[in-house]
Amino acid sequence: MNWIPLLLLPLIALIFLIPPLFQKRVEKWDVPEARIEALEEKKRMLVVAIREFDFDFDTGKLSLEDYEEQRARFKTELAEVIRKLKEEEGRVG
């Protein structure tokens, strides 16, 4: 008689644990507002990075070649983020 609760406990646990495994989950990136928020944050980070990079160049910490190369990369990435951001905002609005 004491073994019945021991068998029921795992069965009850399975009843509660298995159904969520088959439900469709909404990923963070499935929500347009979350994508826009993430892109805006990345845009802010890139703008700050470019400003800090400019400051480092102005203080002589970087060579002209390194500065121009890396700044071009930052600007290209920033342009891509802005393009994606406009695309997402167009979908929502």
N, C-alpha and C positions, 0 to 999 in steps of 0.2 A: 504494500500500500504506500510506503514511503517513496517508492521509485516513480510514482505517477507524476508528482510535481516536478521531479527532475527531468522527465520527458516533456512535460508541457512548457517549461520555461524556454528551452531552445525553439520550440515550435512557435510560441508567441513572439519571440524575438525575430524569427524569420518572417512572420506575417507583417511586422512593422518595417523590417529592413529591405525586403525585396521590392515592393512596389515603387519606391523612389528611384530604383535603378532603371526602371523602364519608362519613367516619365521624361519628356523632353525638357532639357534644361535650357534656360535663357542665358546665353553667355553675355558678358559685359559688352562685348563688341557687337552684339545683336541689337543693342539699344542705341539709336542715332544720337541721342543727347550725350551718351557716354563717349561715343567716338568723337564728337565735336569737342567735348571737354578735354579729352586726351590730346587731340590735335592742337587745341589752344594752349595747353600746358607745354607741349613740345615746342610750339612757336615761341612762347615766352622764354623758354630755356635757351633756344638758339639765339634769340636777340641778345640775351644776357651774355652768352658765350662770345658772340661777335664783339660786344662792347668790351668785355674783359680781354679779348684777344687784341683789339685795337690798343687798349691801354698797355698791354705787355709790349707791343711793338713800339709804341711811343716812348716807353721807358728804356728801350734798347735791349730787351730780353730776347728778341727774335730777329733773325736775319730777314732781309727784304724778300728773298726767295721763299723761305718758309712761310712768312706772313701772307704773301700773295697766294700761294698754293692752298694753304689751309683756309684762308678767308673765302676763297672761291668755293671750296667744298661746303663751308658753312652756308654760304649764300645759295648754293644749288639746293642743299637740303631744305633750307628755309623756303625757297620758292616752291619746292615739291609739297611741303606741308601746307603752305597757303593754298595751293591748287586743290589739294585733297579737302581742305577745310571749306573752300567755296563749293566744291562738289557736294559735300555732306550737307551744308546749309541749304543748297538748292534742292536736295531731296526732301529735307524736313519742311522747308518753307514753301 
